[in-house]
Amino acid sequence: MTWKNISYWLKPGIRVKRYLAVAAAGFALALLGAGLLGKGLAGPAGSFWPLLAGGLMVLLGLLLAVLGVRWMNRSILTTLLGDPDKVPELVFQKRRLAQGPRIVAMGGGTGLSRLLYGLKGVTSNTTAVVATTDDGGSTGRLRRVFDIPAVGDLVDCLAALSEAPRAPELMQYRFTRGDELKGHTFGNLFLVTLHELTGSFAEALRSANRMLALLGWVWPSAVEPAVLVAELEDGRRVRGETAIRHAGGRVRRLSLEPSRPAVMPEVLRALRQAELIVLGPGSLYTSVIASFLPQAVRRAVQESPAPLVQVVNIMTEPGETDGMDAFAHVEAVATHLGRWPDVVLVHTGPLSGEVQRRYAAEGQFPVAYDPRPFQARGIRVVAGDFSQPGELAQHDPGKLMQAILSLHAESRPGPVPV
């Protein structure tokens, strides 16, 4: 601690000096009392009054010291936290979450953010690695103007892991008025502003992680703009995420331009230290597979000793996974990643007729599940009801969290490299 820092404690109005003086006086009184006790014990037998006075001075001095320290702590904590009585609970929660498993979740969009909502209740060691190839909507407009990676899915994940008051609501607020602002979310503009201030997309994300008080970390899979390119089974080559979704054909192979975009060291470090890696849920090609297409990220996932878990989507997605069953989802990941998942989570629970009719009108149907190809490949499947009750066919954050925690508890990872 420098003299400048010490001098702040001596300034008027800080409401610490008075309590520090009480504590110091208490310690001094206790020392004087201890001296009297020593003289009484060393004197002739029957030195009652020195012993009594010394004992009382020690007790009173210790009481003043304890009260002074307590009042000083309350003054400091009230300034920092508002309610010092919540400190024990906050410390307990922080310690508990800090001891949670190291999980890397990869993908993008609503699916990944829902998984993060579940995980932040049990661990603060979650790292989200988010695809940044989206080129539609607000994100696409900002990409074209500022020449940066896509920010939309990053904003959803930052909101999901943030513990800052009202941050999720604020980050996801979408402007509905103003020619220039209409359609943009505050979170998208927030990240673009940080990029303009720092001059670096990586630094913008580091700043956002600190400012939003995350229970974990959110990083882009690449920190320079990259275009998603699809080779379709009919031979066509389609550039751009939006164009791929509207191309109307099965994807044979997906790639990036450039093929080796820059990757943050935090991403590679998280993958090396991971105890579990989770892919999805989310759009199979444009979110899940896109998140590990940068060569450095793909190699890190291939080489990681952590179990690899894939969460299969509940419904097919028009233009991406029409007619694909659960095994076809997993096979597409393995083809692009060069590694098969160790465990696959598949929703096999019921969906209401109303939900299925609503999705069918949009060309979406429940992803079919046949256990036989998984058995042939030796892939473990955890099948069950992972959906959230309601009008949408979405994964339930709590159910996903419980399933992933169970898988982590069953795994026995070796030493984690640093």
C-alpha positions in Angstrom: 0.0 0.0 0.0 1.4 3.4 -1.0 1.5 6.5 1.1 -1.1 8.0 -1.3 -3.5 5.2 -0.5 -2.9 5.5 3.2 -3.5 9.3 3.1 -7.0 8.7 1.8 -7.9 7.0 5.1 -6.9 10.2 6.9 -9.1 12.5 4.9 -12.2 14.1 6.6 -15.6 12.6 6.0 -14.4 9.0 5.3 -16.0 7.8 8.6 -13.3 5.4 9.5 -10.8 7.4 11.7 -13.1 7.6 14.7 -13.7 3.9 14.7 -10.0 3.2 14.2 -9.3 5.5 17.2 -11.8 3.5 19.3 -10.1 0.2 18.3 -6.6 1.6 19.0 -7.7 2.9 22.4 -9.1 -0.5 23.2 -5.9 -2.3 22.3 -3.9 0.2 24.4 -6.2 -0.2 27.4 -6.0 -4.0 27.1 -2.2 -3.8 27.1 -2.2 -1.6 30.2 -4.5 -4.1 31.9 -2.2 -6.9 31.0 0.7 -5.0 32.6 -1.3 -4.6 35.8 -2.2 -8.3 35.8 1.5 -9.1 35.4 2.4 -6.9 38.4 -0.4 -8.4 40.5 0.7 -11.9 39.7 4.3 -11.1 40.5 3.5 -9.3 43.8 2.9 -10.7 47.2 0.0 -13.0 47.8 -3.3 -11.3 48.1 -2.7 -8.5 45.6 -6.4 -8.5 44.8 -6.9 -4.9 43.6 -4.2 -4.9 40.9 -5.5 -8.2 39.6 -9.1 -7.0 39.5 -8.3 -3.6 37.9 -6.0 -5.3 35.4 -8.6 -7.9 34.5 -11.3 -5.3 34.0 -9.1 -3.1 31.9 -8.2 -6.1 29.6 -11.9 -7.0 29.2 -13.0 -3.4 28.5 -10.0 -2.9 26.2 -10.8 -6.0 24.1 -14.5 -5.0 24.0 -13.6 -1.5 22.7 -11.2 -3.0 20.1 -13.8 -5.5 18.8 -16.5 -2.8 18.6 -14.1 -0.3 16.9 -13.2 -2.9 14.3 -16.8 -3.9 13.8 -18.0 -0.3 13.4 -15.2 0.4 11.0 -16.0 -2.6 8.9 -19.7 -1.7 8.8 -18.9 1.8 7.7 -16.7 0.5 4.8 -19.2 -2.2 3.8 -22.2 0.1 3.9 -20.3 2.4 1.5 -19.4 -0.4 -0.9 -22.4 -2.7 -0.7 -25.2 -0.7 0.9 -26.3 -3.5 3.3 -23.4 -5.1 5.3 -25.8 -7.7 6.7 -25.8 -9.4 3.3 -22.1 -9.8 3.3 -22.0 -13.4 4.8 -24.5 -14.6 2.3 -22.7 -12.9 -0.6 -19.3 -14.4 0.5 -20.9 -17.8 0.8 -22.4 -17.6 -2.6 -19.2 -16.3 -4.2 -17.1 -19.1 -2.6 -19.6 -21.8 -3.6 -19.8 -20.7 -7.2 -16.0 -20.3 -7.4 -15.7 -24.0 -6.5 -18.0 -25.0 -9.4 -16.9 -27.0 -12.4 -15.0 -25.5 -15.3 -17.4 -25.7 -18.2 -16.9 -24.3 -21.7 -20.2 -23.9 -23.6 -20.0 -23.3 -27.3 -22.6 -22.0 -29.8 -24.7 -18.9 -30.0 -28.2 -17.4 -30.0 -31.0 -18.2 -27.7 -30.1 -21.8 -27.1 -26.6 -21.0 -25.6 -27.9 -18.1 -23.5 -30.6 -20.4 -22.0 -27.9 -22.9 -21.0 -25.8 -20.2 -19.4 -28.8 -19.0 -17.4 -28.9 -22.5 -15.8 -25.2 -22.9 -15.3 -24.7 -19.5 -13.5 -26.6 -20.8 -10.6 -24.1 -23.5 -9.8 -20.7 -22.3 -11.1 -18.9 -19.0 -11.9 -16.3 -20.9 -14.0 -18.4 -21.1 -17.1 -16.8 -19.8 -20.4 -19.1 -19.1 -23.3 -17.4 -19.3 -26.7 -19.8 -17.6 -29.1 -20.0 -17.8 -32.9 -19.6 -14.3 -34.5 -20.7 -14.9 -38.1 -24.2 -13.6 -38.0 -24.8 -11.0 -40.8 -28.5 -10.2 -40.4 -30.6 -7.6 -38.5 -29.0 -5.1 -36.2 -25.8 -7.2 -36.0 -25.4 -7.3 -39.8 -25.9 -3.5 -40.0 -23.2 -2.9 -37.4 -20.9 -5.4 -39.0 -21.0 -3.6 -42.3 -20.6 -0.1 -40.9 -17.9 -0.8 -38.3 -16.2 -3.9 -39.9 -16.3 -6.0 -36.7 -17.5 -9.5 -35.8 -21.1 -10.1 -35.1 -22.1 -8.8 -31.6 -25.8 -10.0 -31.3 -25.2 -13.5 -29.8 -22.4 -12.1 -27.6 -24.9 -9.7 -26.1 -27.4 -12.5 -25.3 -24.7 -14.5 -23.5 -23.4 -11.4 -21.6 -26.9 -10.7 -20.5 -27.4 -14.3 -19.4 -24.3 -14.4 -17.2 -24.4 -10.9 -15.8 -25.1 -10.2 -12.2 -25.2 -6.4 -12.5 -28.6 -4.9 -11.5 -31.0 -4.8 -14.5 -28.1 -5.6 -16.9 -29.9 -8.4 -18.8 -33.0 -6.2 -19.4 -30.8 -3.2 -20.4 -28.5 -5.2 -22.7 -31.4 -6.8 -24.6 -33.6 -3.6 -24.9 -34.4 -3.0 -28.6 -35.1 0.5 -29.8 -38.4 0.8 -31.7 -38.1 4.5 -32.7 -35.6 6.7 -34.5 -34.4 6.1 -38.0 -30.8 5.3 -37.0 -31.6 3.5 -33.7 -34.6 1.5 -34.7 -34.0 -2.2 -34.6 -30.7 -2.0 -32.6 -30.4 -3.3 -29.1 -28.6 -1.4 -26.4 -26.2 -4.3 -25.9 -25.2 -4.2 -29.6 -24.5 -0.5 -29.4 -22.7 -0.9 -26.1 -20.2 -3.4 -27.6 -19.7 -1.3 -30.7 -19.0 1.7 -28.4 -16.4 -0.2 -26.4 -14.8 -1.3 -29.6 -14.6 2.3 -30.8 -13.2 3.4 -27.4 -10.5 0.7 -27.1 -9.8 0.2 -30.8 -9.8 -3.5 -30.3 -12.6 -6.1 -30.4 -10.8 -8.3 -27.9 -10.3 -5.3 -25.5 -14.0 -4.4 -25.9 -15.0 -7.9 -24.8 -12.6 -7.8 -21.8 -14.1 -4.5 -20.7 -17.6 -5.8 -21.1 -16.8 -8.9 -19.0 -15.5 -6.7 -16.2 -18.2 -4.0 -16.3 -21.2 -6.4 -16.3 -20.1 -8.5 -13.3 -20.3 -11.8 -15.0 -20.5 -15.2 -13.3 -18.1 -16.6 -15.8 -16.7 -15.2 -19.1 -18.1 -14.6 -22.6 -15.6 -14.6 -25.5 -16.0 -14.5 -29.3 -14.8 -17.6 -31.2 -12.9 -15.1 -33.4 -11.9 -11.4 -33.0 -11.9 -10.5 -36.6 -14.7 -10.5 -39.1 -15.2 -13.8 -40.9 -17.7 -14.9 -43.4 -19.5 -18.2 -43.2 -19.3 -20.2 -46.5 -21.4 -23.3 -47.2 -20.9 -25.9 -49.9 -24.3 -27.5 -50.5 -25.0 -31.0 -51.6 -26.2 -29.8 -55.0 -22.8 -28.2 -55.6 -23.7 -24.6 -54.9 -21.4 -22.4 -52.9 -23.2 -19.9 -50.7 -21.5 -17.0 -48.7 -23.0 -15.4 -45.6 -25.1 -16.8 -42.8 -28.4 -15.2 -43.9 -27.9 -16.5 -47.5 -27.1 -20.0 -46.2 -30.4 -20.1 -44.2 -32.4 -19.1 -47.3 -30.5 -21.2 -49.9 -32.8 -24.2 -49.7 -30.4 -27.1 -49.7 -28.6 -29.5 -47.4 -25.1 -28.3 -46.2 -22.3 -30.6 -47.1 -19.4 -28.6 -45.7 -19.1 -25.3 -43.9 -16.0 -23.1 -43.8 -14.8 -19.6 -42.9 -13.2 -16.8 -44.9 -10.6 -16.2 -43.7 -10.0 -19.8 -42.6 -7.7 -18.8 -39.7 -9.2 -15.7 -38.0 -7.5 -14.4 -34.9 -8.6 -16.1 -31.6 -8.3 -14.7 -28.1 -5.9 -16.5 -25.8 -8.6 -16.6 -23.2 -10.6 -19.0 -25.4 -7.7 -21.4 -25.9 -6.9 -21.3 -22.2 -10.5 -22.1 -21.2 -10.5 -25.1 -23.5 -7.2 -26.4 -22.1 -8.6 -26.1 -18.5 -12.1 -27.3 -19.2 -13.6 -30.2 -17.2 -16.5 -30.4 -19.6 -17.2 -29.0 -23.1 -20.8 -28.5 -24.2 -21.9 -27.9 -27.8 -25.3 -26.3 -28.2 -28.2 -26.1 -28.1 -28.6 -23.7 -31.1 -28.7 -23.5 -34.8 -26.6 -26.5 -35.9 -24.6 -25.0 -38.7 -24.7 -21.2 -38.1 -24.2 -21.3 -34.4 -22.9 -24.6 -33.0 -20.5 -25.6 -35.8 -19.6 -22.0 -36.6 -18.3 -21.6 -33.1 -15.5 -24.0 -33.5 -14.6 -23.4 -37.2 -11.6 -21.1 -36.5 -8.7 -23.5 -36.8 -7.1 -22.8 -33.4 -10.4 -23.3 -31.7 -11.1 -26.6 -33.5 -7.7 -27.9 -32.7 -8.1 -27.0 -29.0 -11.4 -28.9 -28.8 -9.9 -31.9 -30.6 -7.0 -32.0 -28.2 -8.9 -31.3 -25.0 -9.1 -34.3 -22.5 -12.5 -33.0 -21.3 -15.6 -35.0 -22.1 -17.5 -33.5 -25.1 -21.3 -33.2 -24.7 -23.6 -32.2 -27.5 -27.1 -30.9 -26.8 -29.4 -31.8 -29.8 -32.1 -29.2 -30.7 -35.7 -30.0 -29.9 -37.0 -28.9 -33.3 -35.6 -28.9 -36.8 -34.7 -25.5 -38.3 -35.9 -24.4 -41.8 -33.0 -24.0 -44.2 -30.5 -25.7 -41.9 -31.7 -29.1 -40.6 -34.8 -29.9 -42.6 -35.4 -33.7 -42.3 -32.3 -34.3 -40.1 -32.7 -36.7 -37.1 -30.6 -36.6 -33.9 -27.8 -38.7 -35.2 -27.5 -36.5 -38.4 -27.0 -33.5 -36.1 -24.2 -35.3 -34.3 -22.7 -36.6 -37.5 -22.5 -33.1 -38.9 -20.6 -31.9 -35.8 -18.2 -34.8 -36.0 -17.6 -34.2 -39.7 -16.6 -30.6 -39.1 -14.9 -31.0 -35.8 -12.9 -34.1 -36.4 -14.1 -35.5 -33.0 -17.3 -37.4 -32.0 -19.1 -36.2 -28.9 -18.7 -38.5 -25.9 -22.3 -37.9 -24.7 -25.4 -36.6 -26.5 -28.4 -35.1 -24.8 -31.7 -35.7 -26.7 -35.1 -34.5 -25.8 -37.6 -37.3 -26.0 -40.3 -35.9 -23.8 -43.8 -34.8 -25.0 -44.6 -31.6 -26.8 -48.2 -30.4 -26.8 -50.2 -30.7 -30.0 -50.7 -26.9 -30.1 -46.9 -26.3 -29.9 -46.2 -28.8 -32.7 -48.9 -27.3 -34.9 -47.5 -23.8 -34.4 -44.0 -24.9 -35.3 -45.2 -27.0 -38.3 -46.7 -23.9 -39.8 -43.2 -22.5 -39.8 -41.7 -25.7 -41.3 -40.2 -27.0 -38.0 -40.8 -30.5 -36.6 -39.5 -32.5 -33.6 -36.0 -33.9 -34.2 -36.5 -37.7 -34.5 -34.4 -40.0 -32.3 -33.3 -43.5 -33.2 -30.9 -45.1 -30.6 -29.4 -47.7 -33.0 -26.8 -45.5 -34.9 -25.6 -44.1 -31.5 -25.2 -47.6 -30.2 -23.3 -48.6 -33.3 -20.9 -45.7 -32.8 -20.6 -46.3 -29.1 -21.9 -42.9 -28.2 -23.7 -42.5 -24.9 -27.1 -40.9 -25.1 -29.0 -39.2 -22.3 -32.6 -39.1 -23.4 -35.3 -37.4 -21.4 -37.6 -34.4 -21.1 -35.5 -31.3 -21.4 -38.1 -28.9 -22.6 -39.5 -25.9 -20.7 -43.3 -25.9 -20.4 -45.0 -23.2 -22.3 -45.8 -22.0 -25.9 -42.3 -22.5 -27.2 -40.3 -25.7 -27.8 -37.2 -24.5 -25.9 -34.8 -26.2 -23.5 -35.3 -25.7 -19.9 -32.2 -24.0 -18.3 -32.7 -25.9 -15.0 -33.1 -29.3 -16.6 -30.0 -28.8 -18.8 -28.0 -27.7 -15.8 -28.9 -30.7 -13.8 -28.1 -33.1 -16.7 -24.7 -31.4 -17.3 -23.8 -31.4 -13.6 -24.6 -35.1 -13.4 -22.3 -35.8 -16.3 -19.6 -33.7 -14.8 -19.9 -35.6 -11.5 -19.5 -38.9 -13.3 -16.4 -37.8 -15.2 -13.0 -38.3 -13.7 -10.8 -35.7 -15.4 -7.0 -35.9 -15.0 -4.7 -33.0 -14.1 -5.8 -29.8 -15.9 -3.0 -28.0 -17.8 -2.5 -24.4 -17.1 
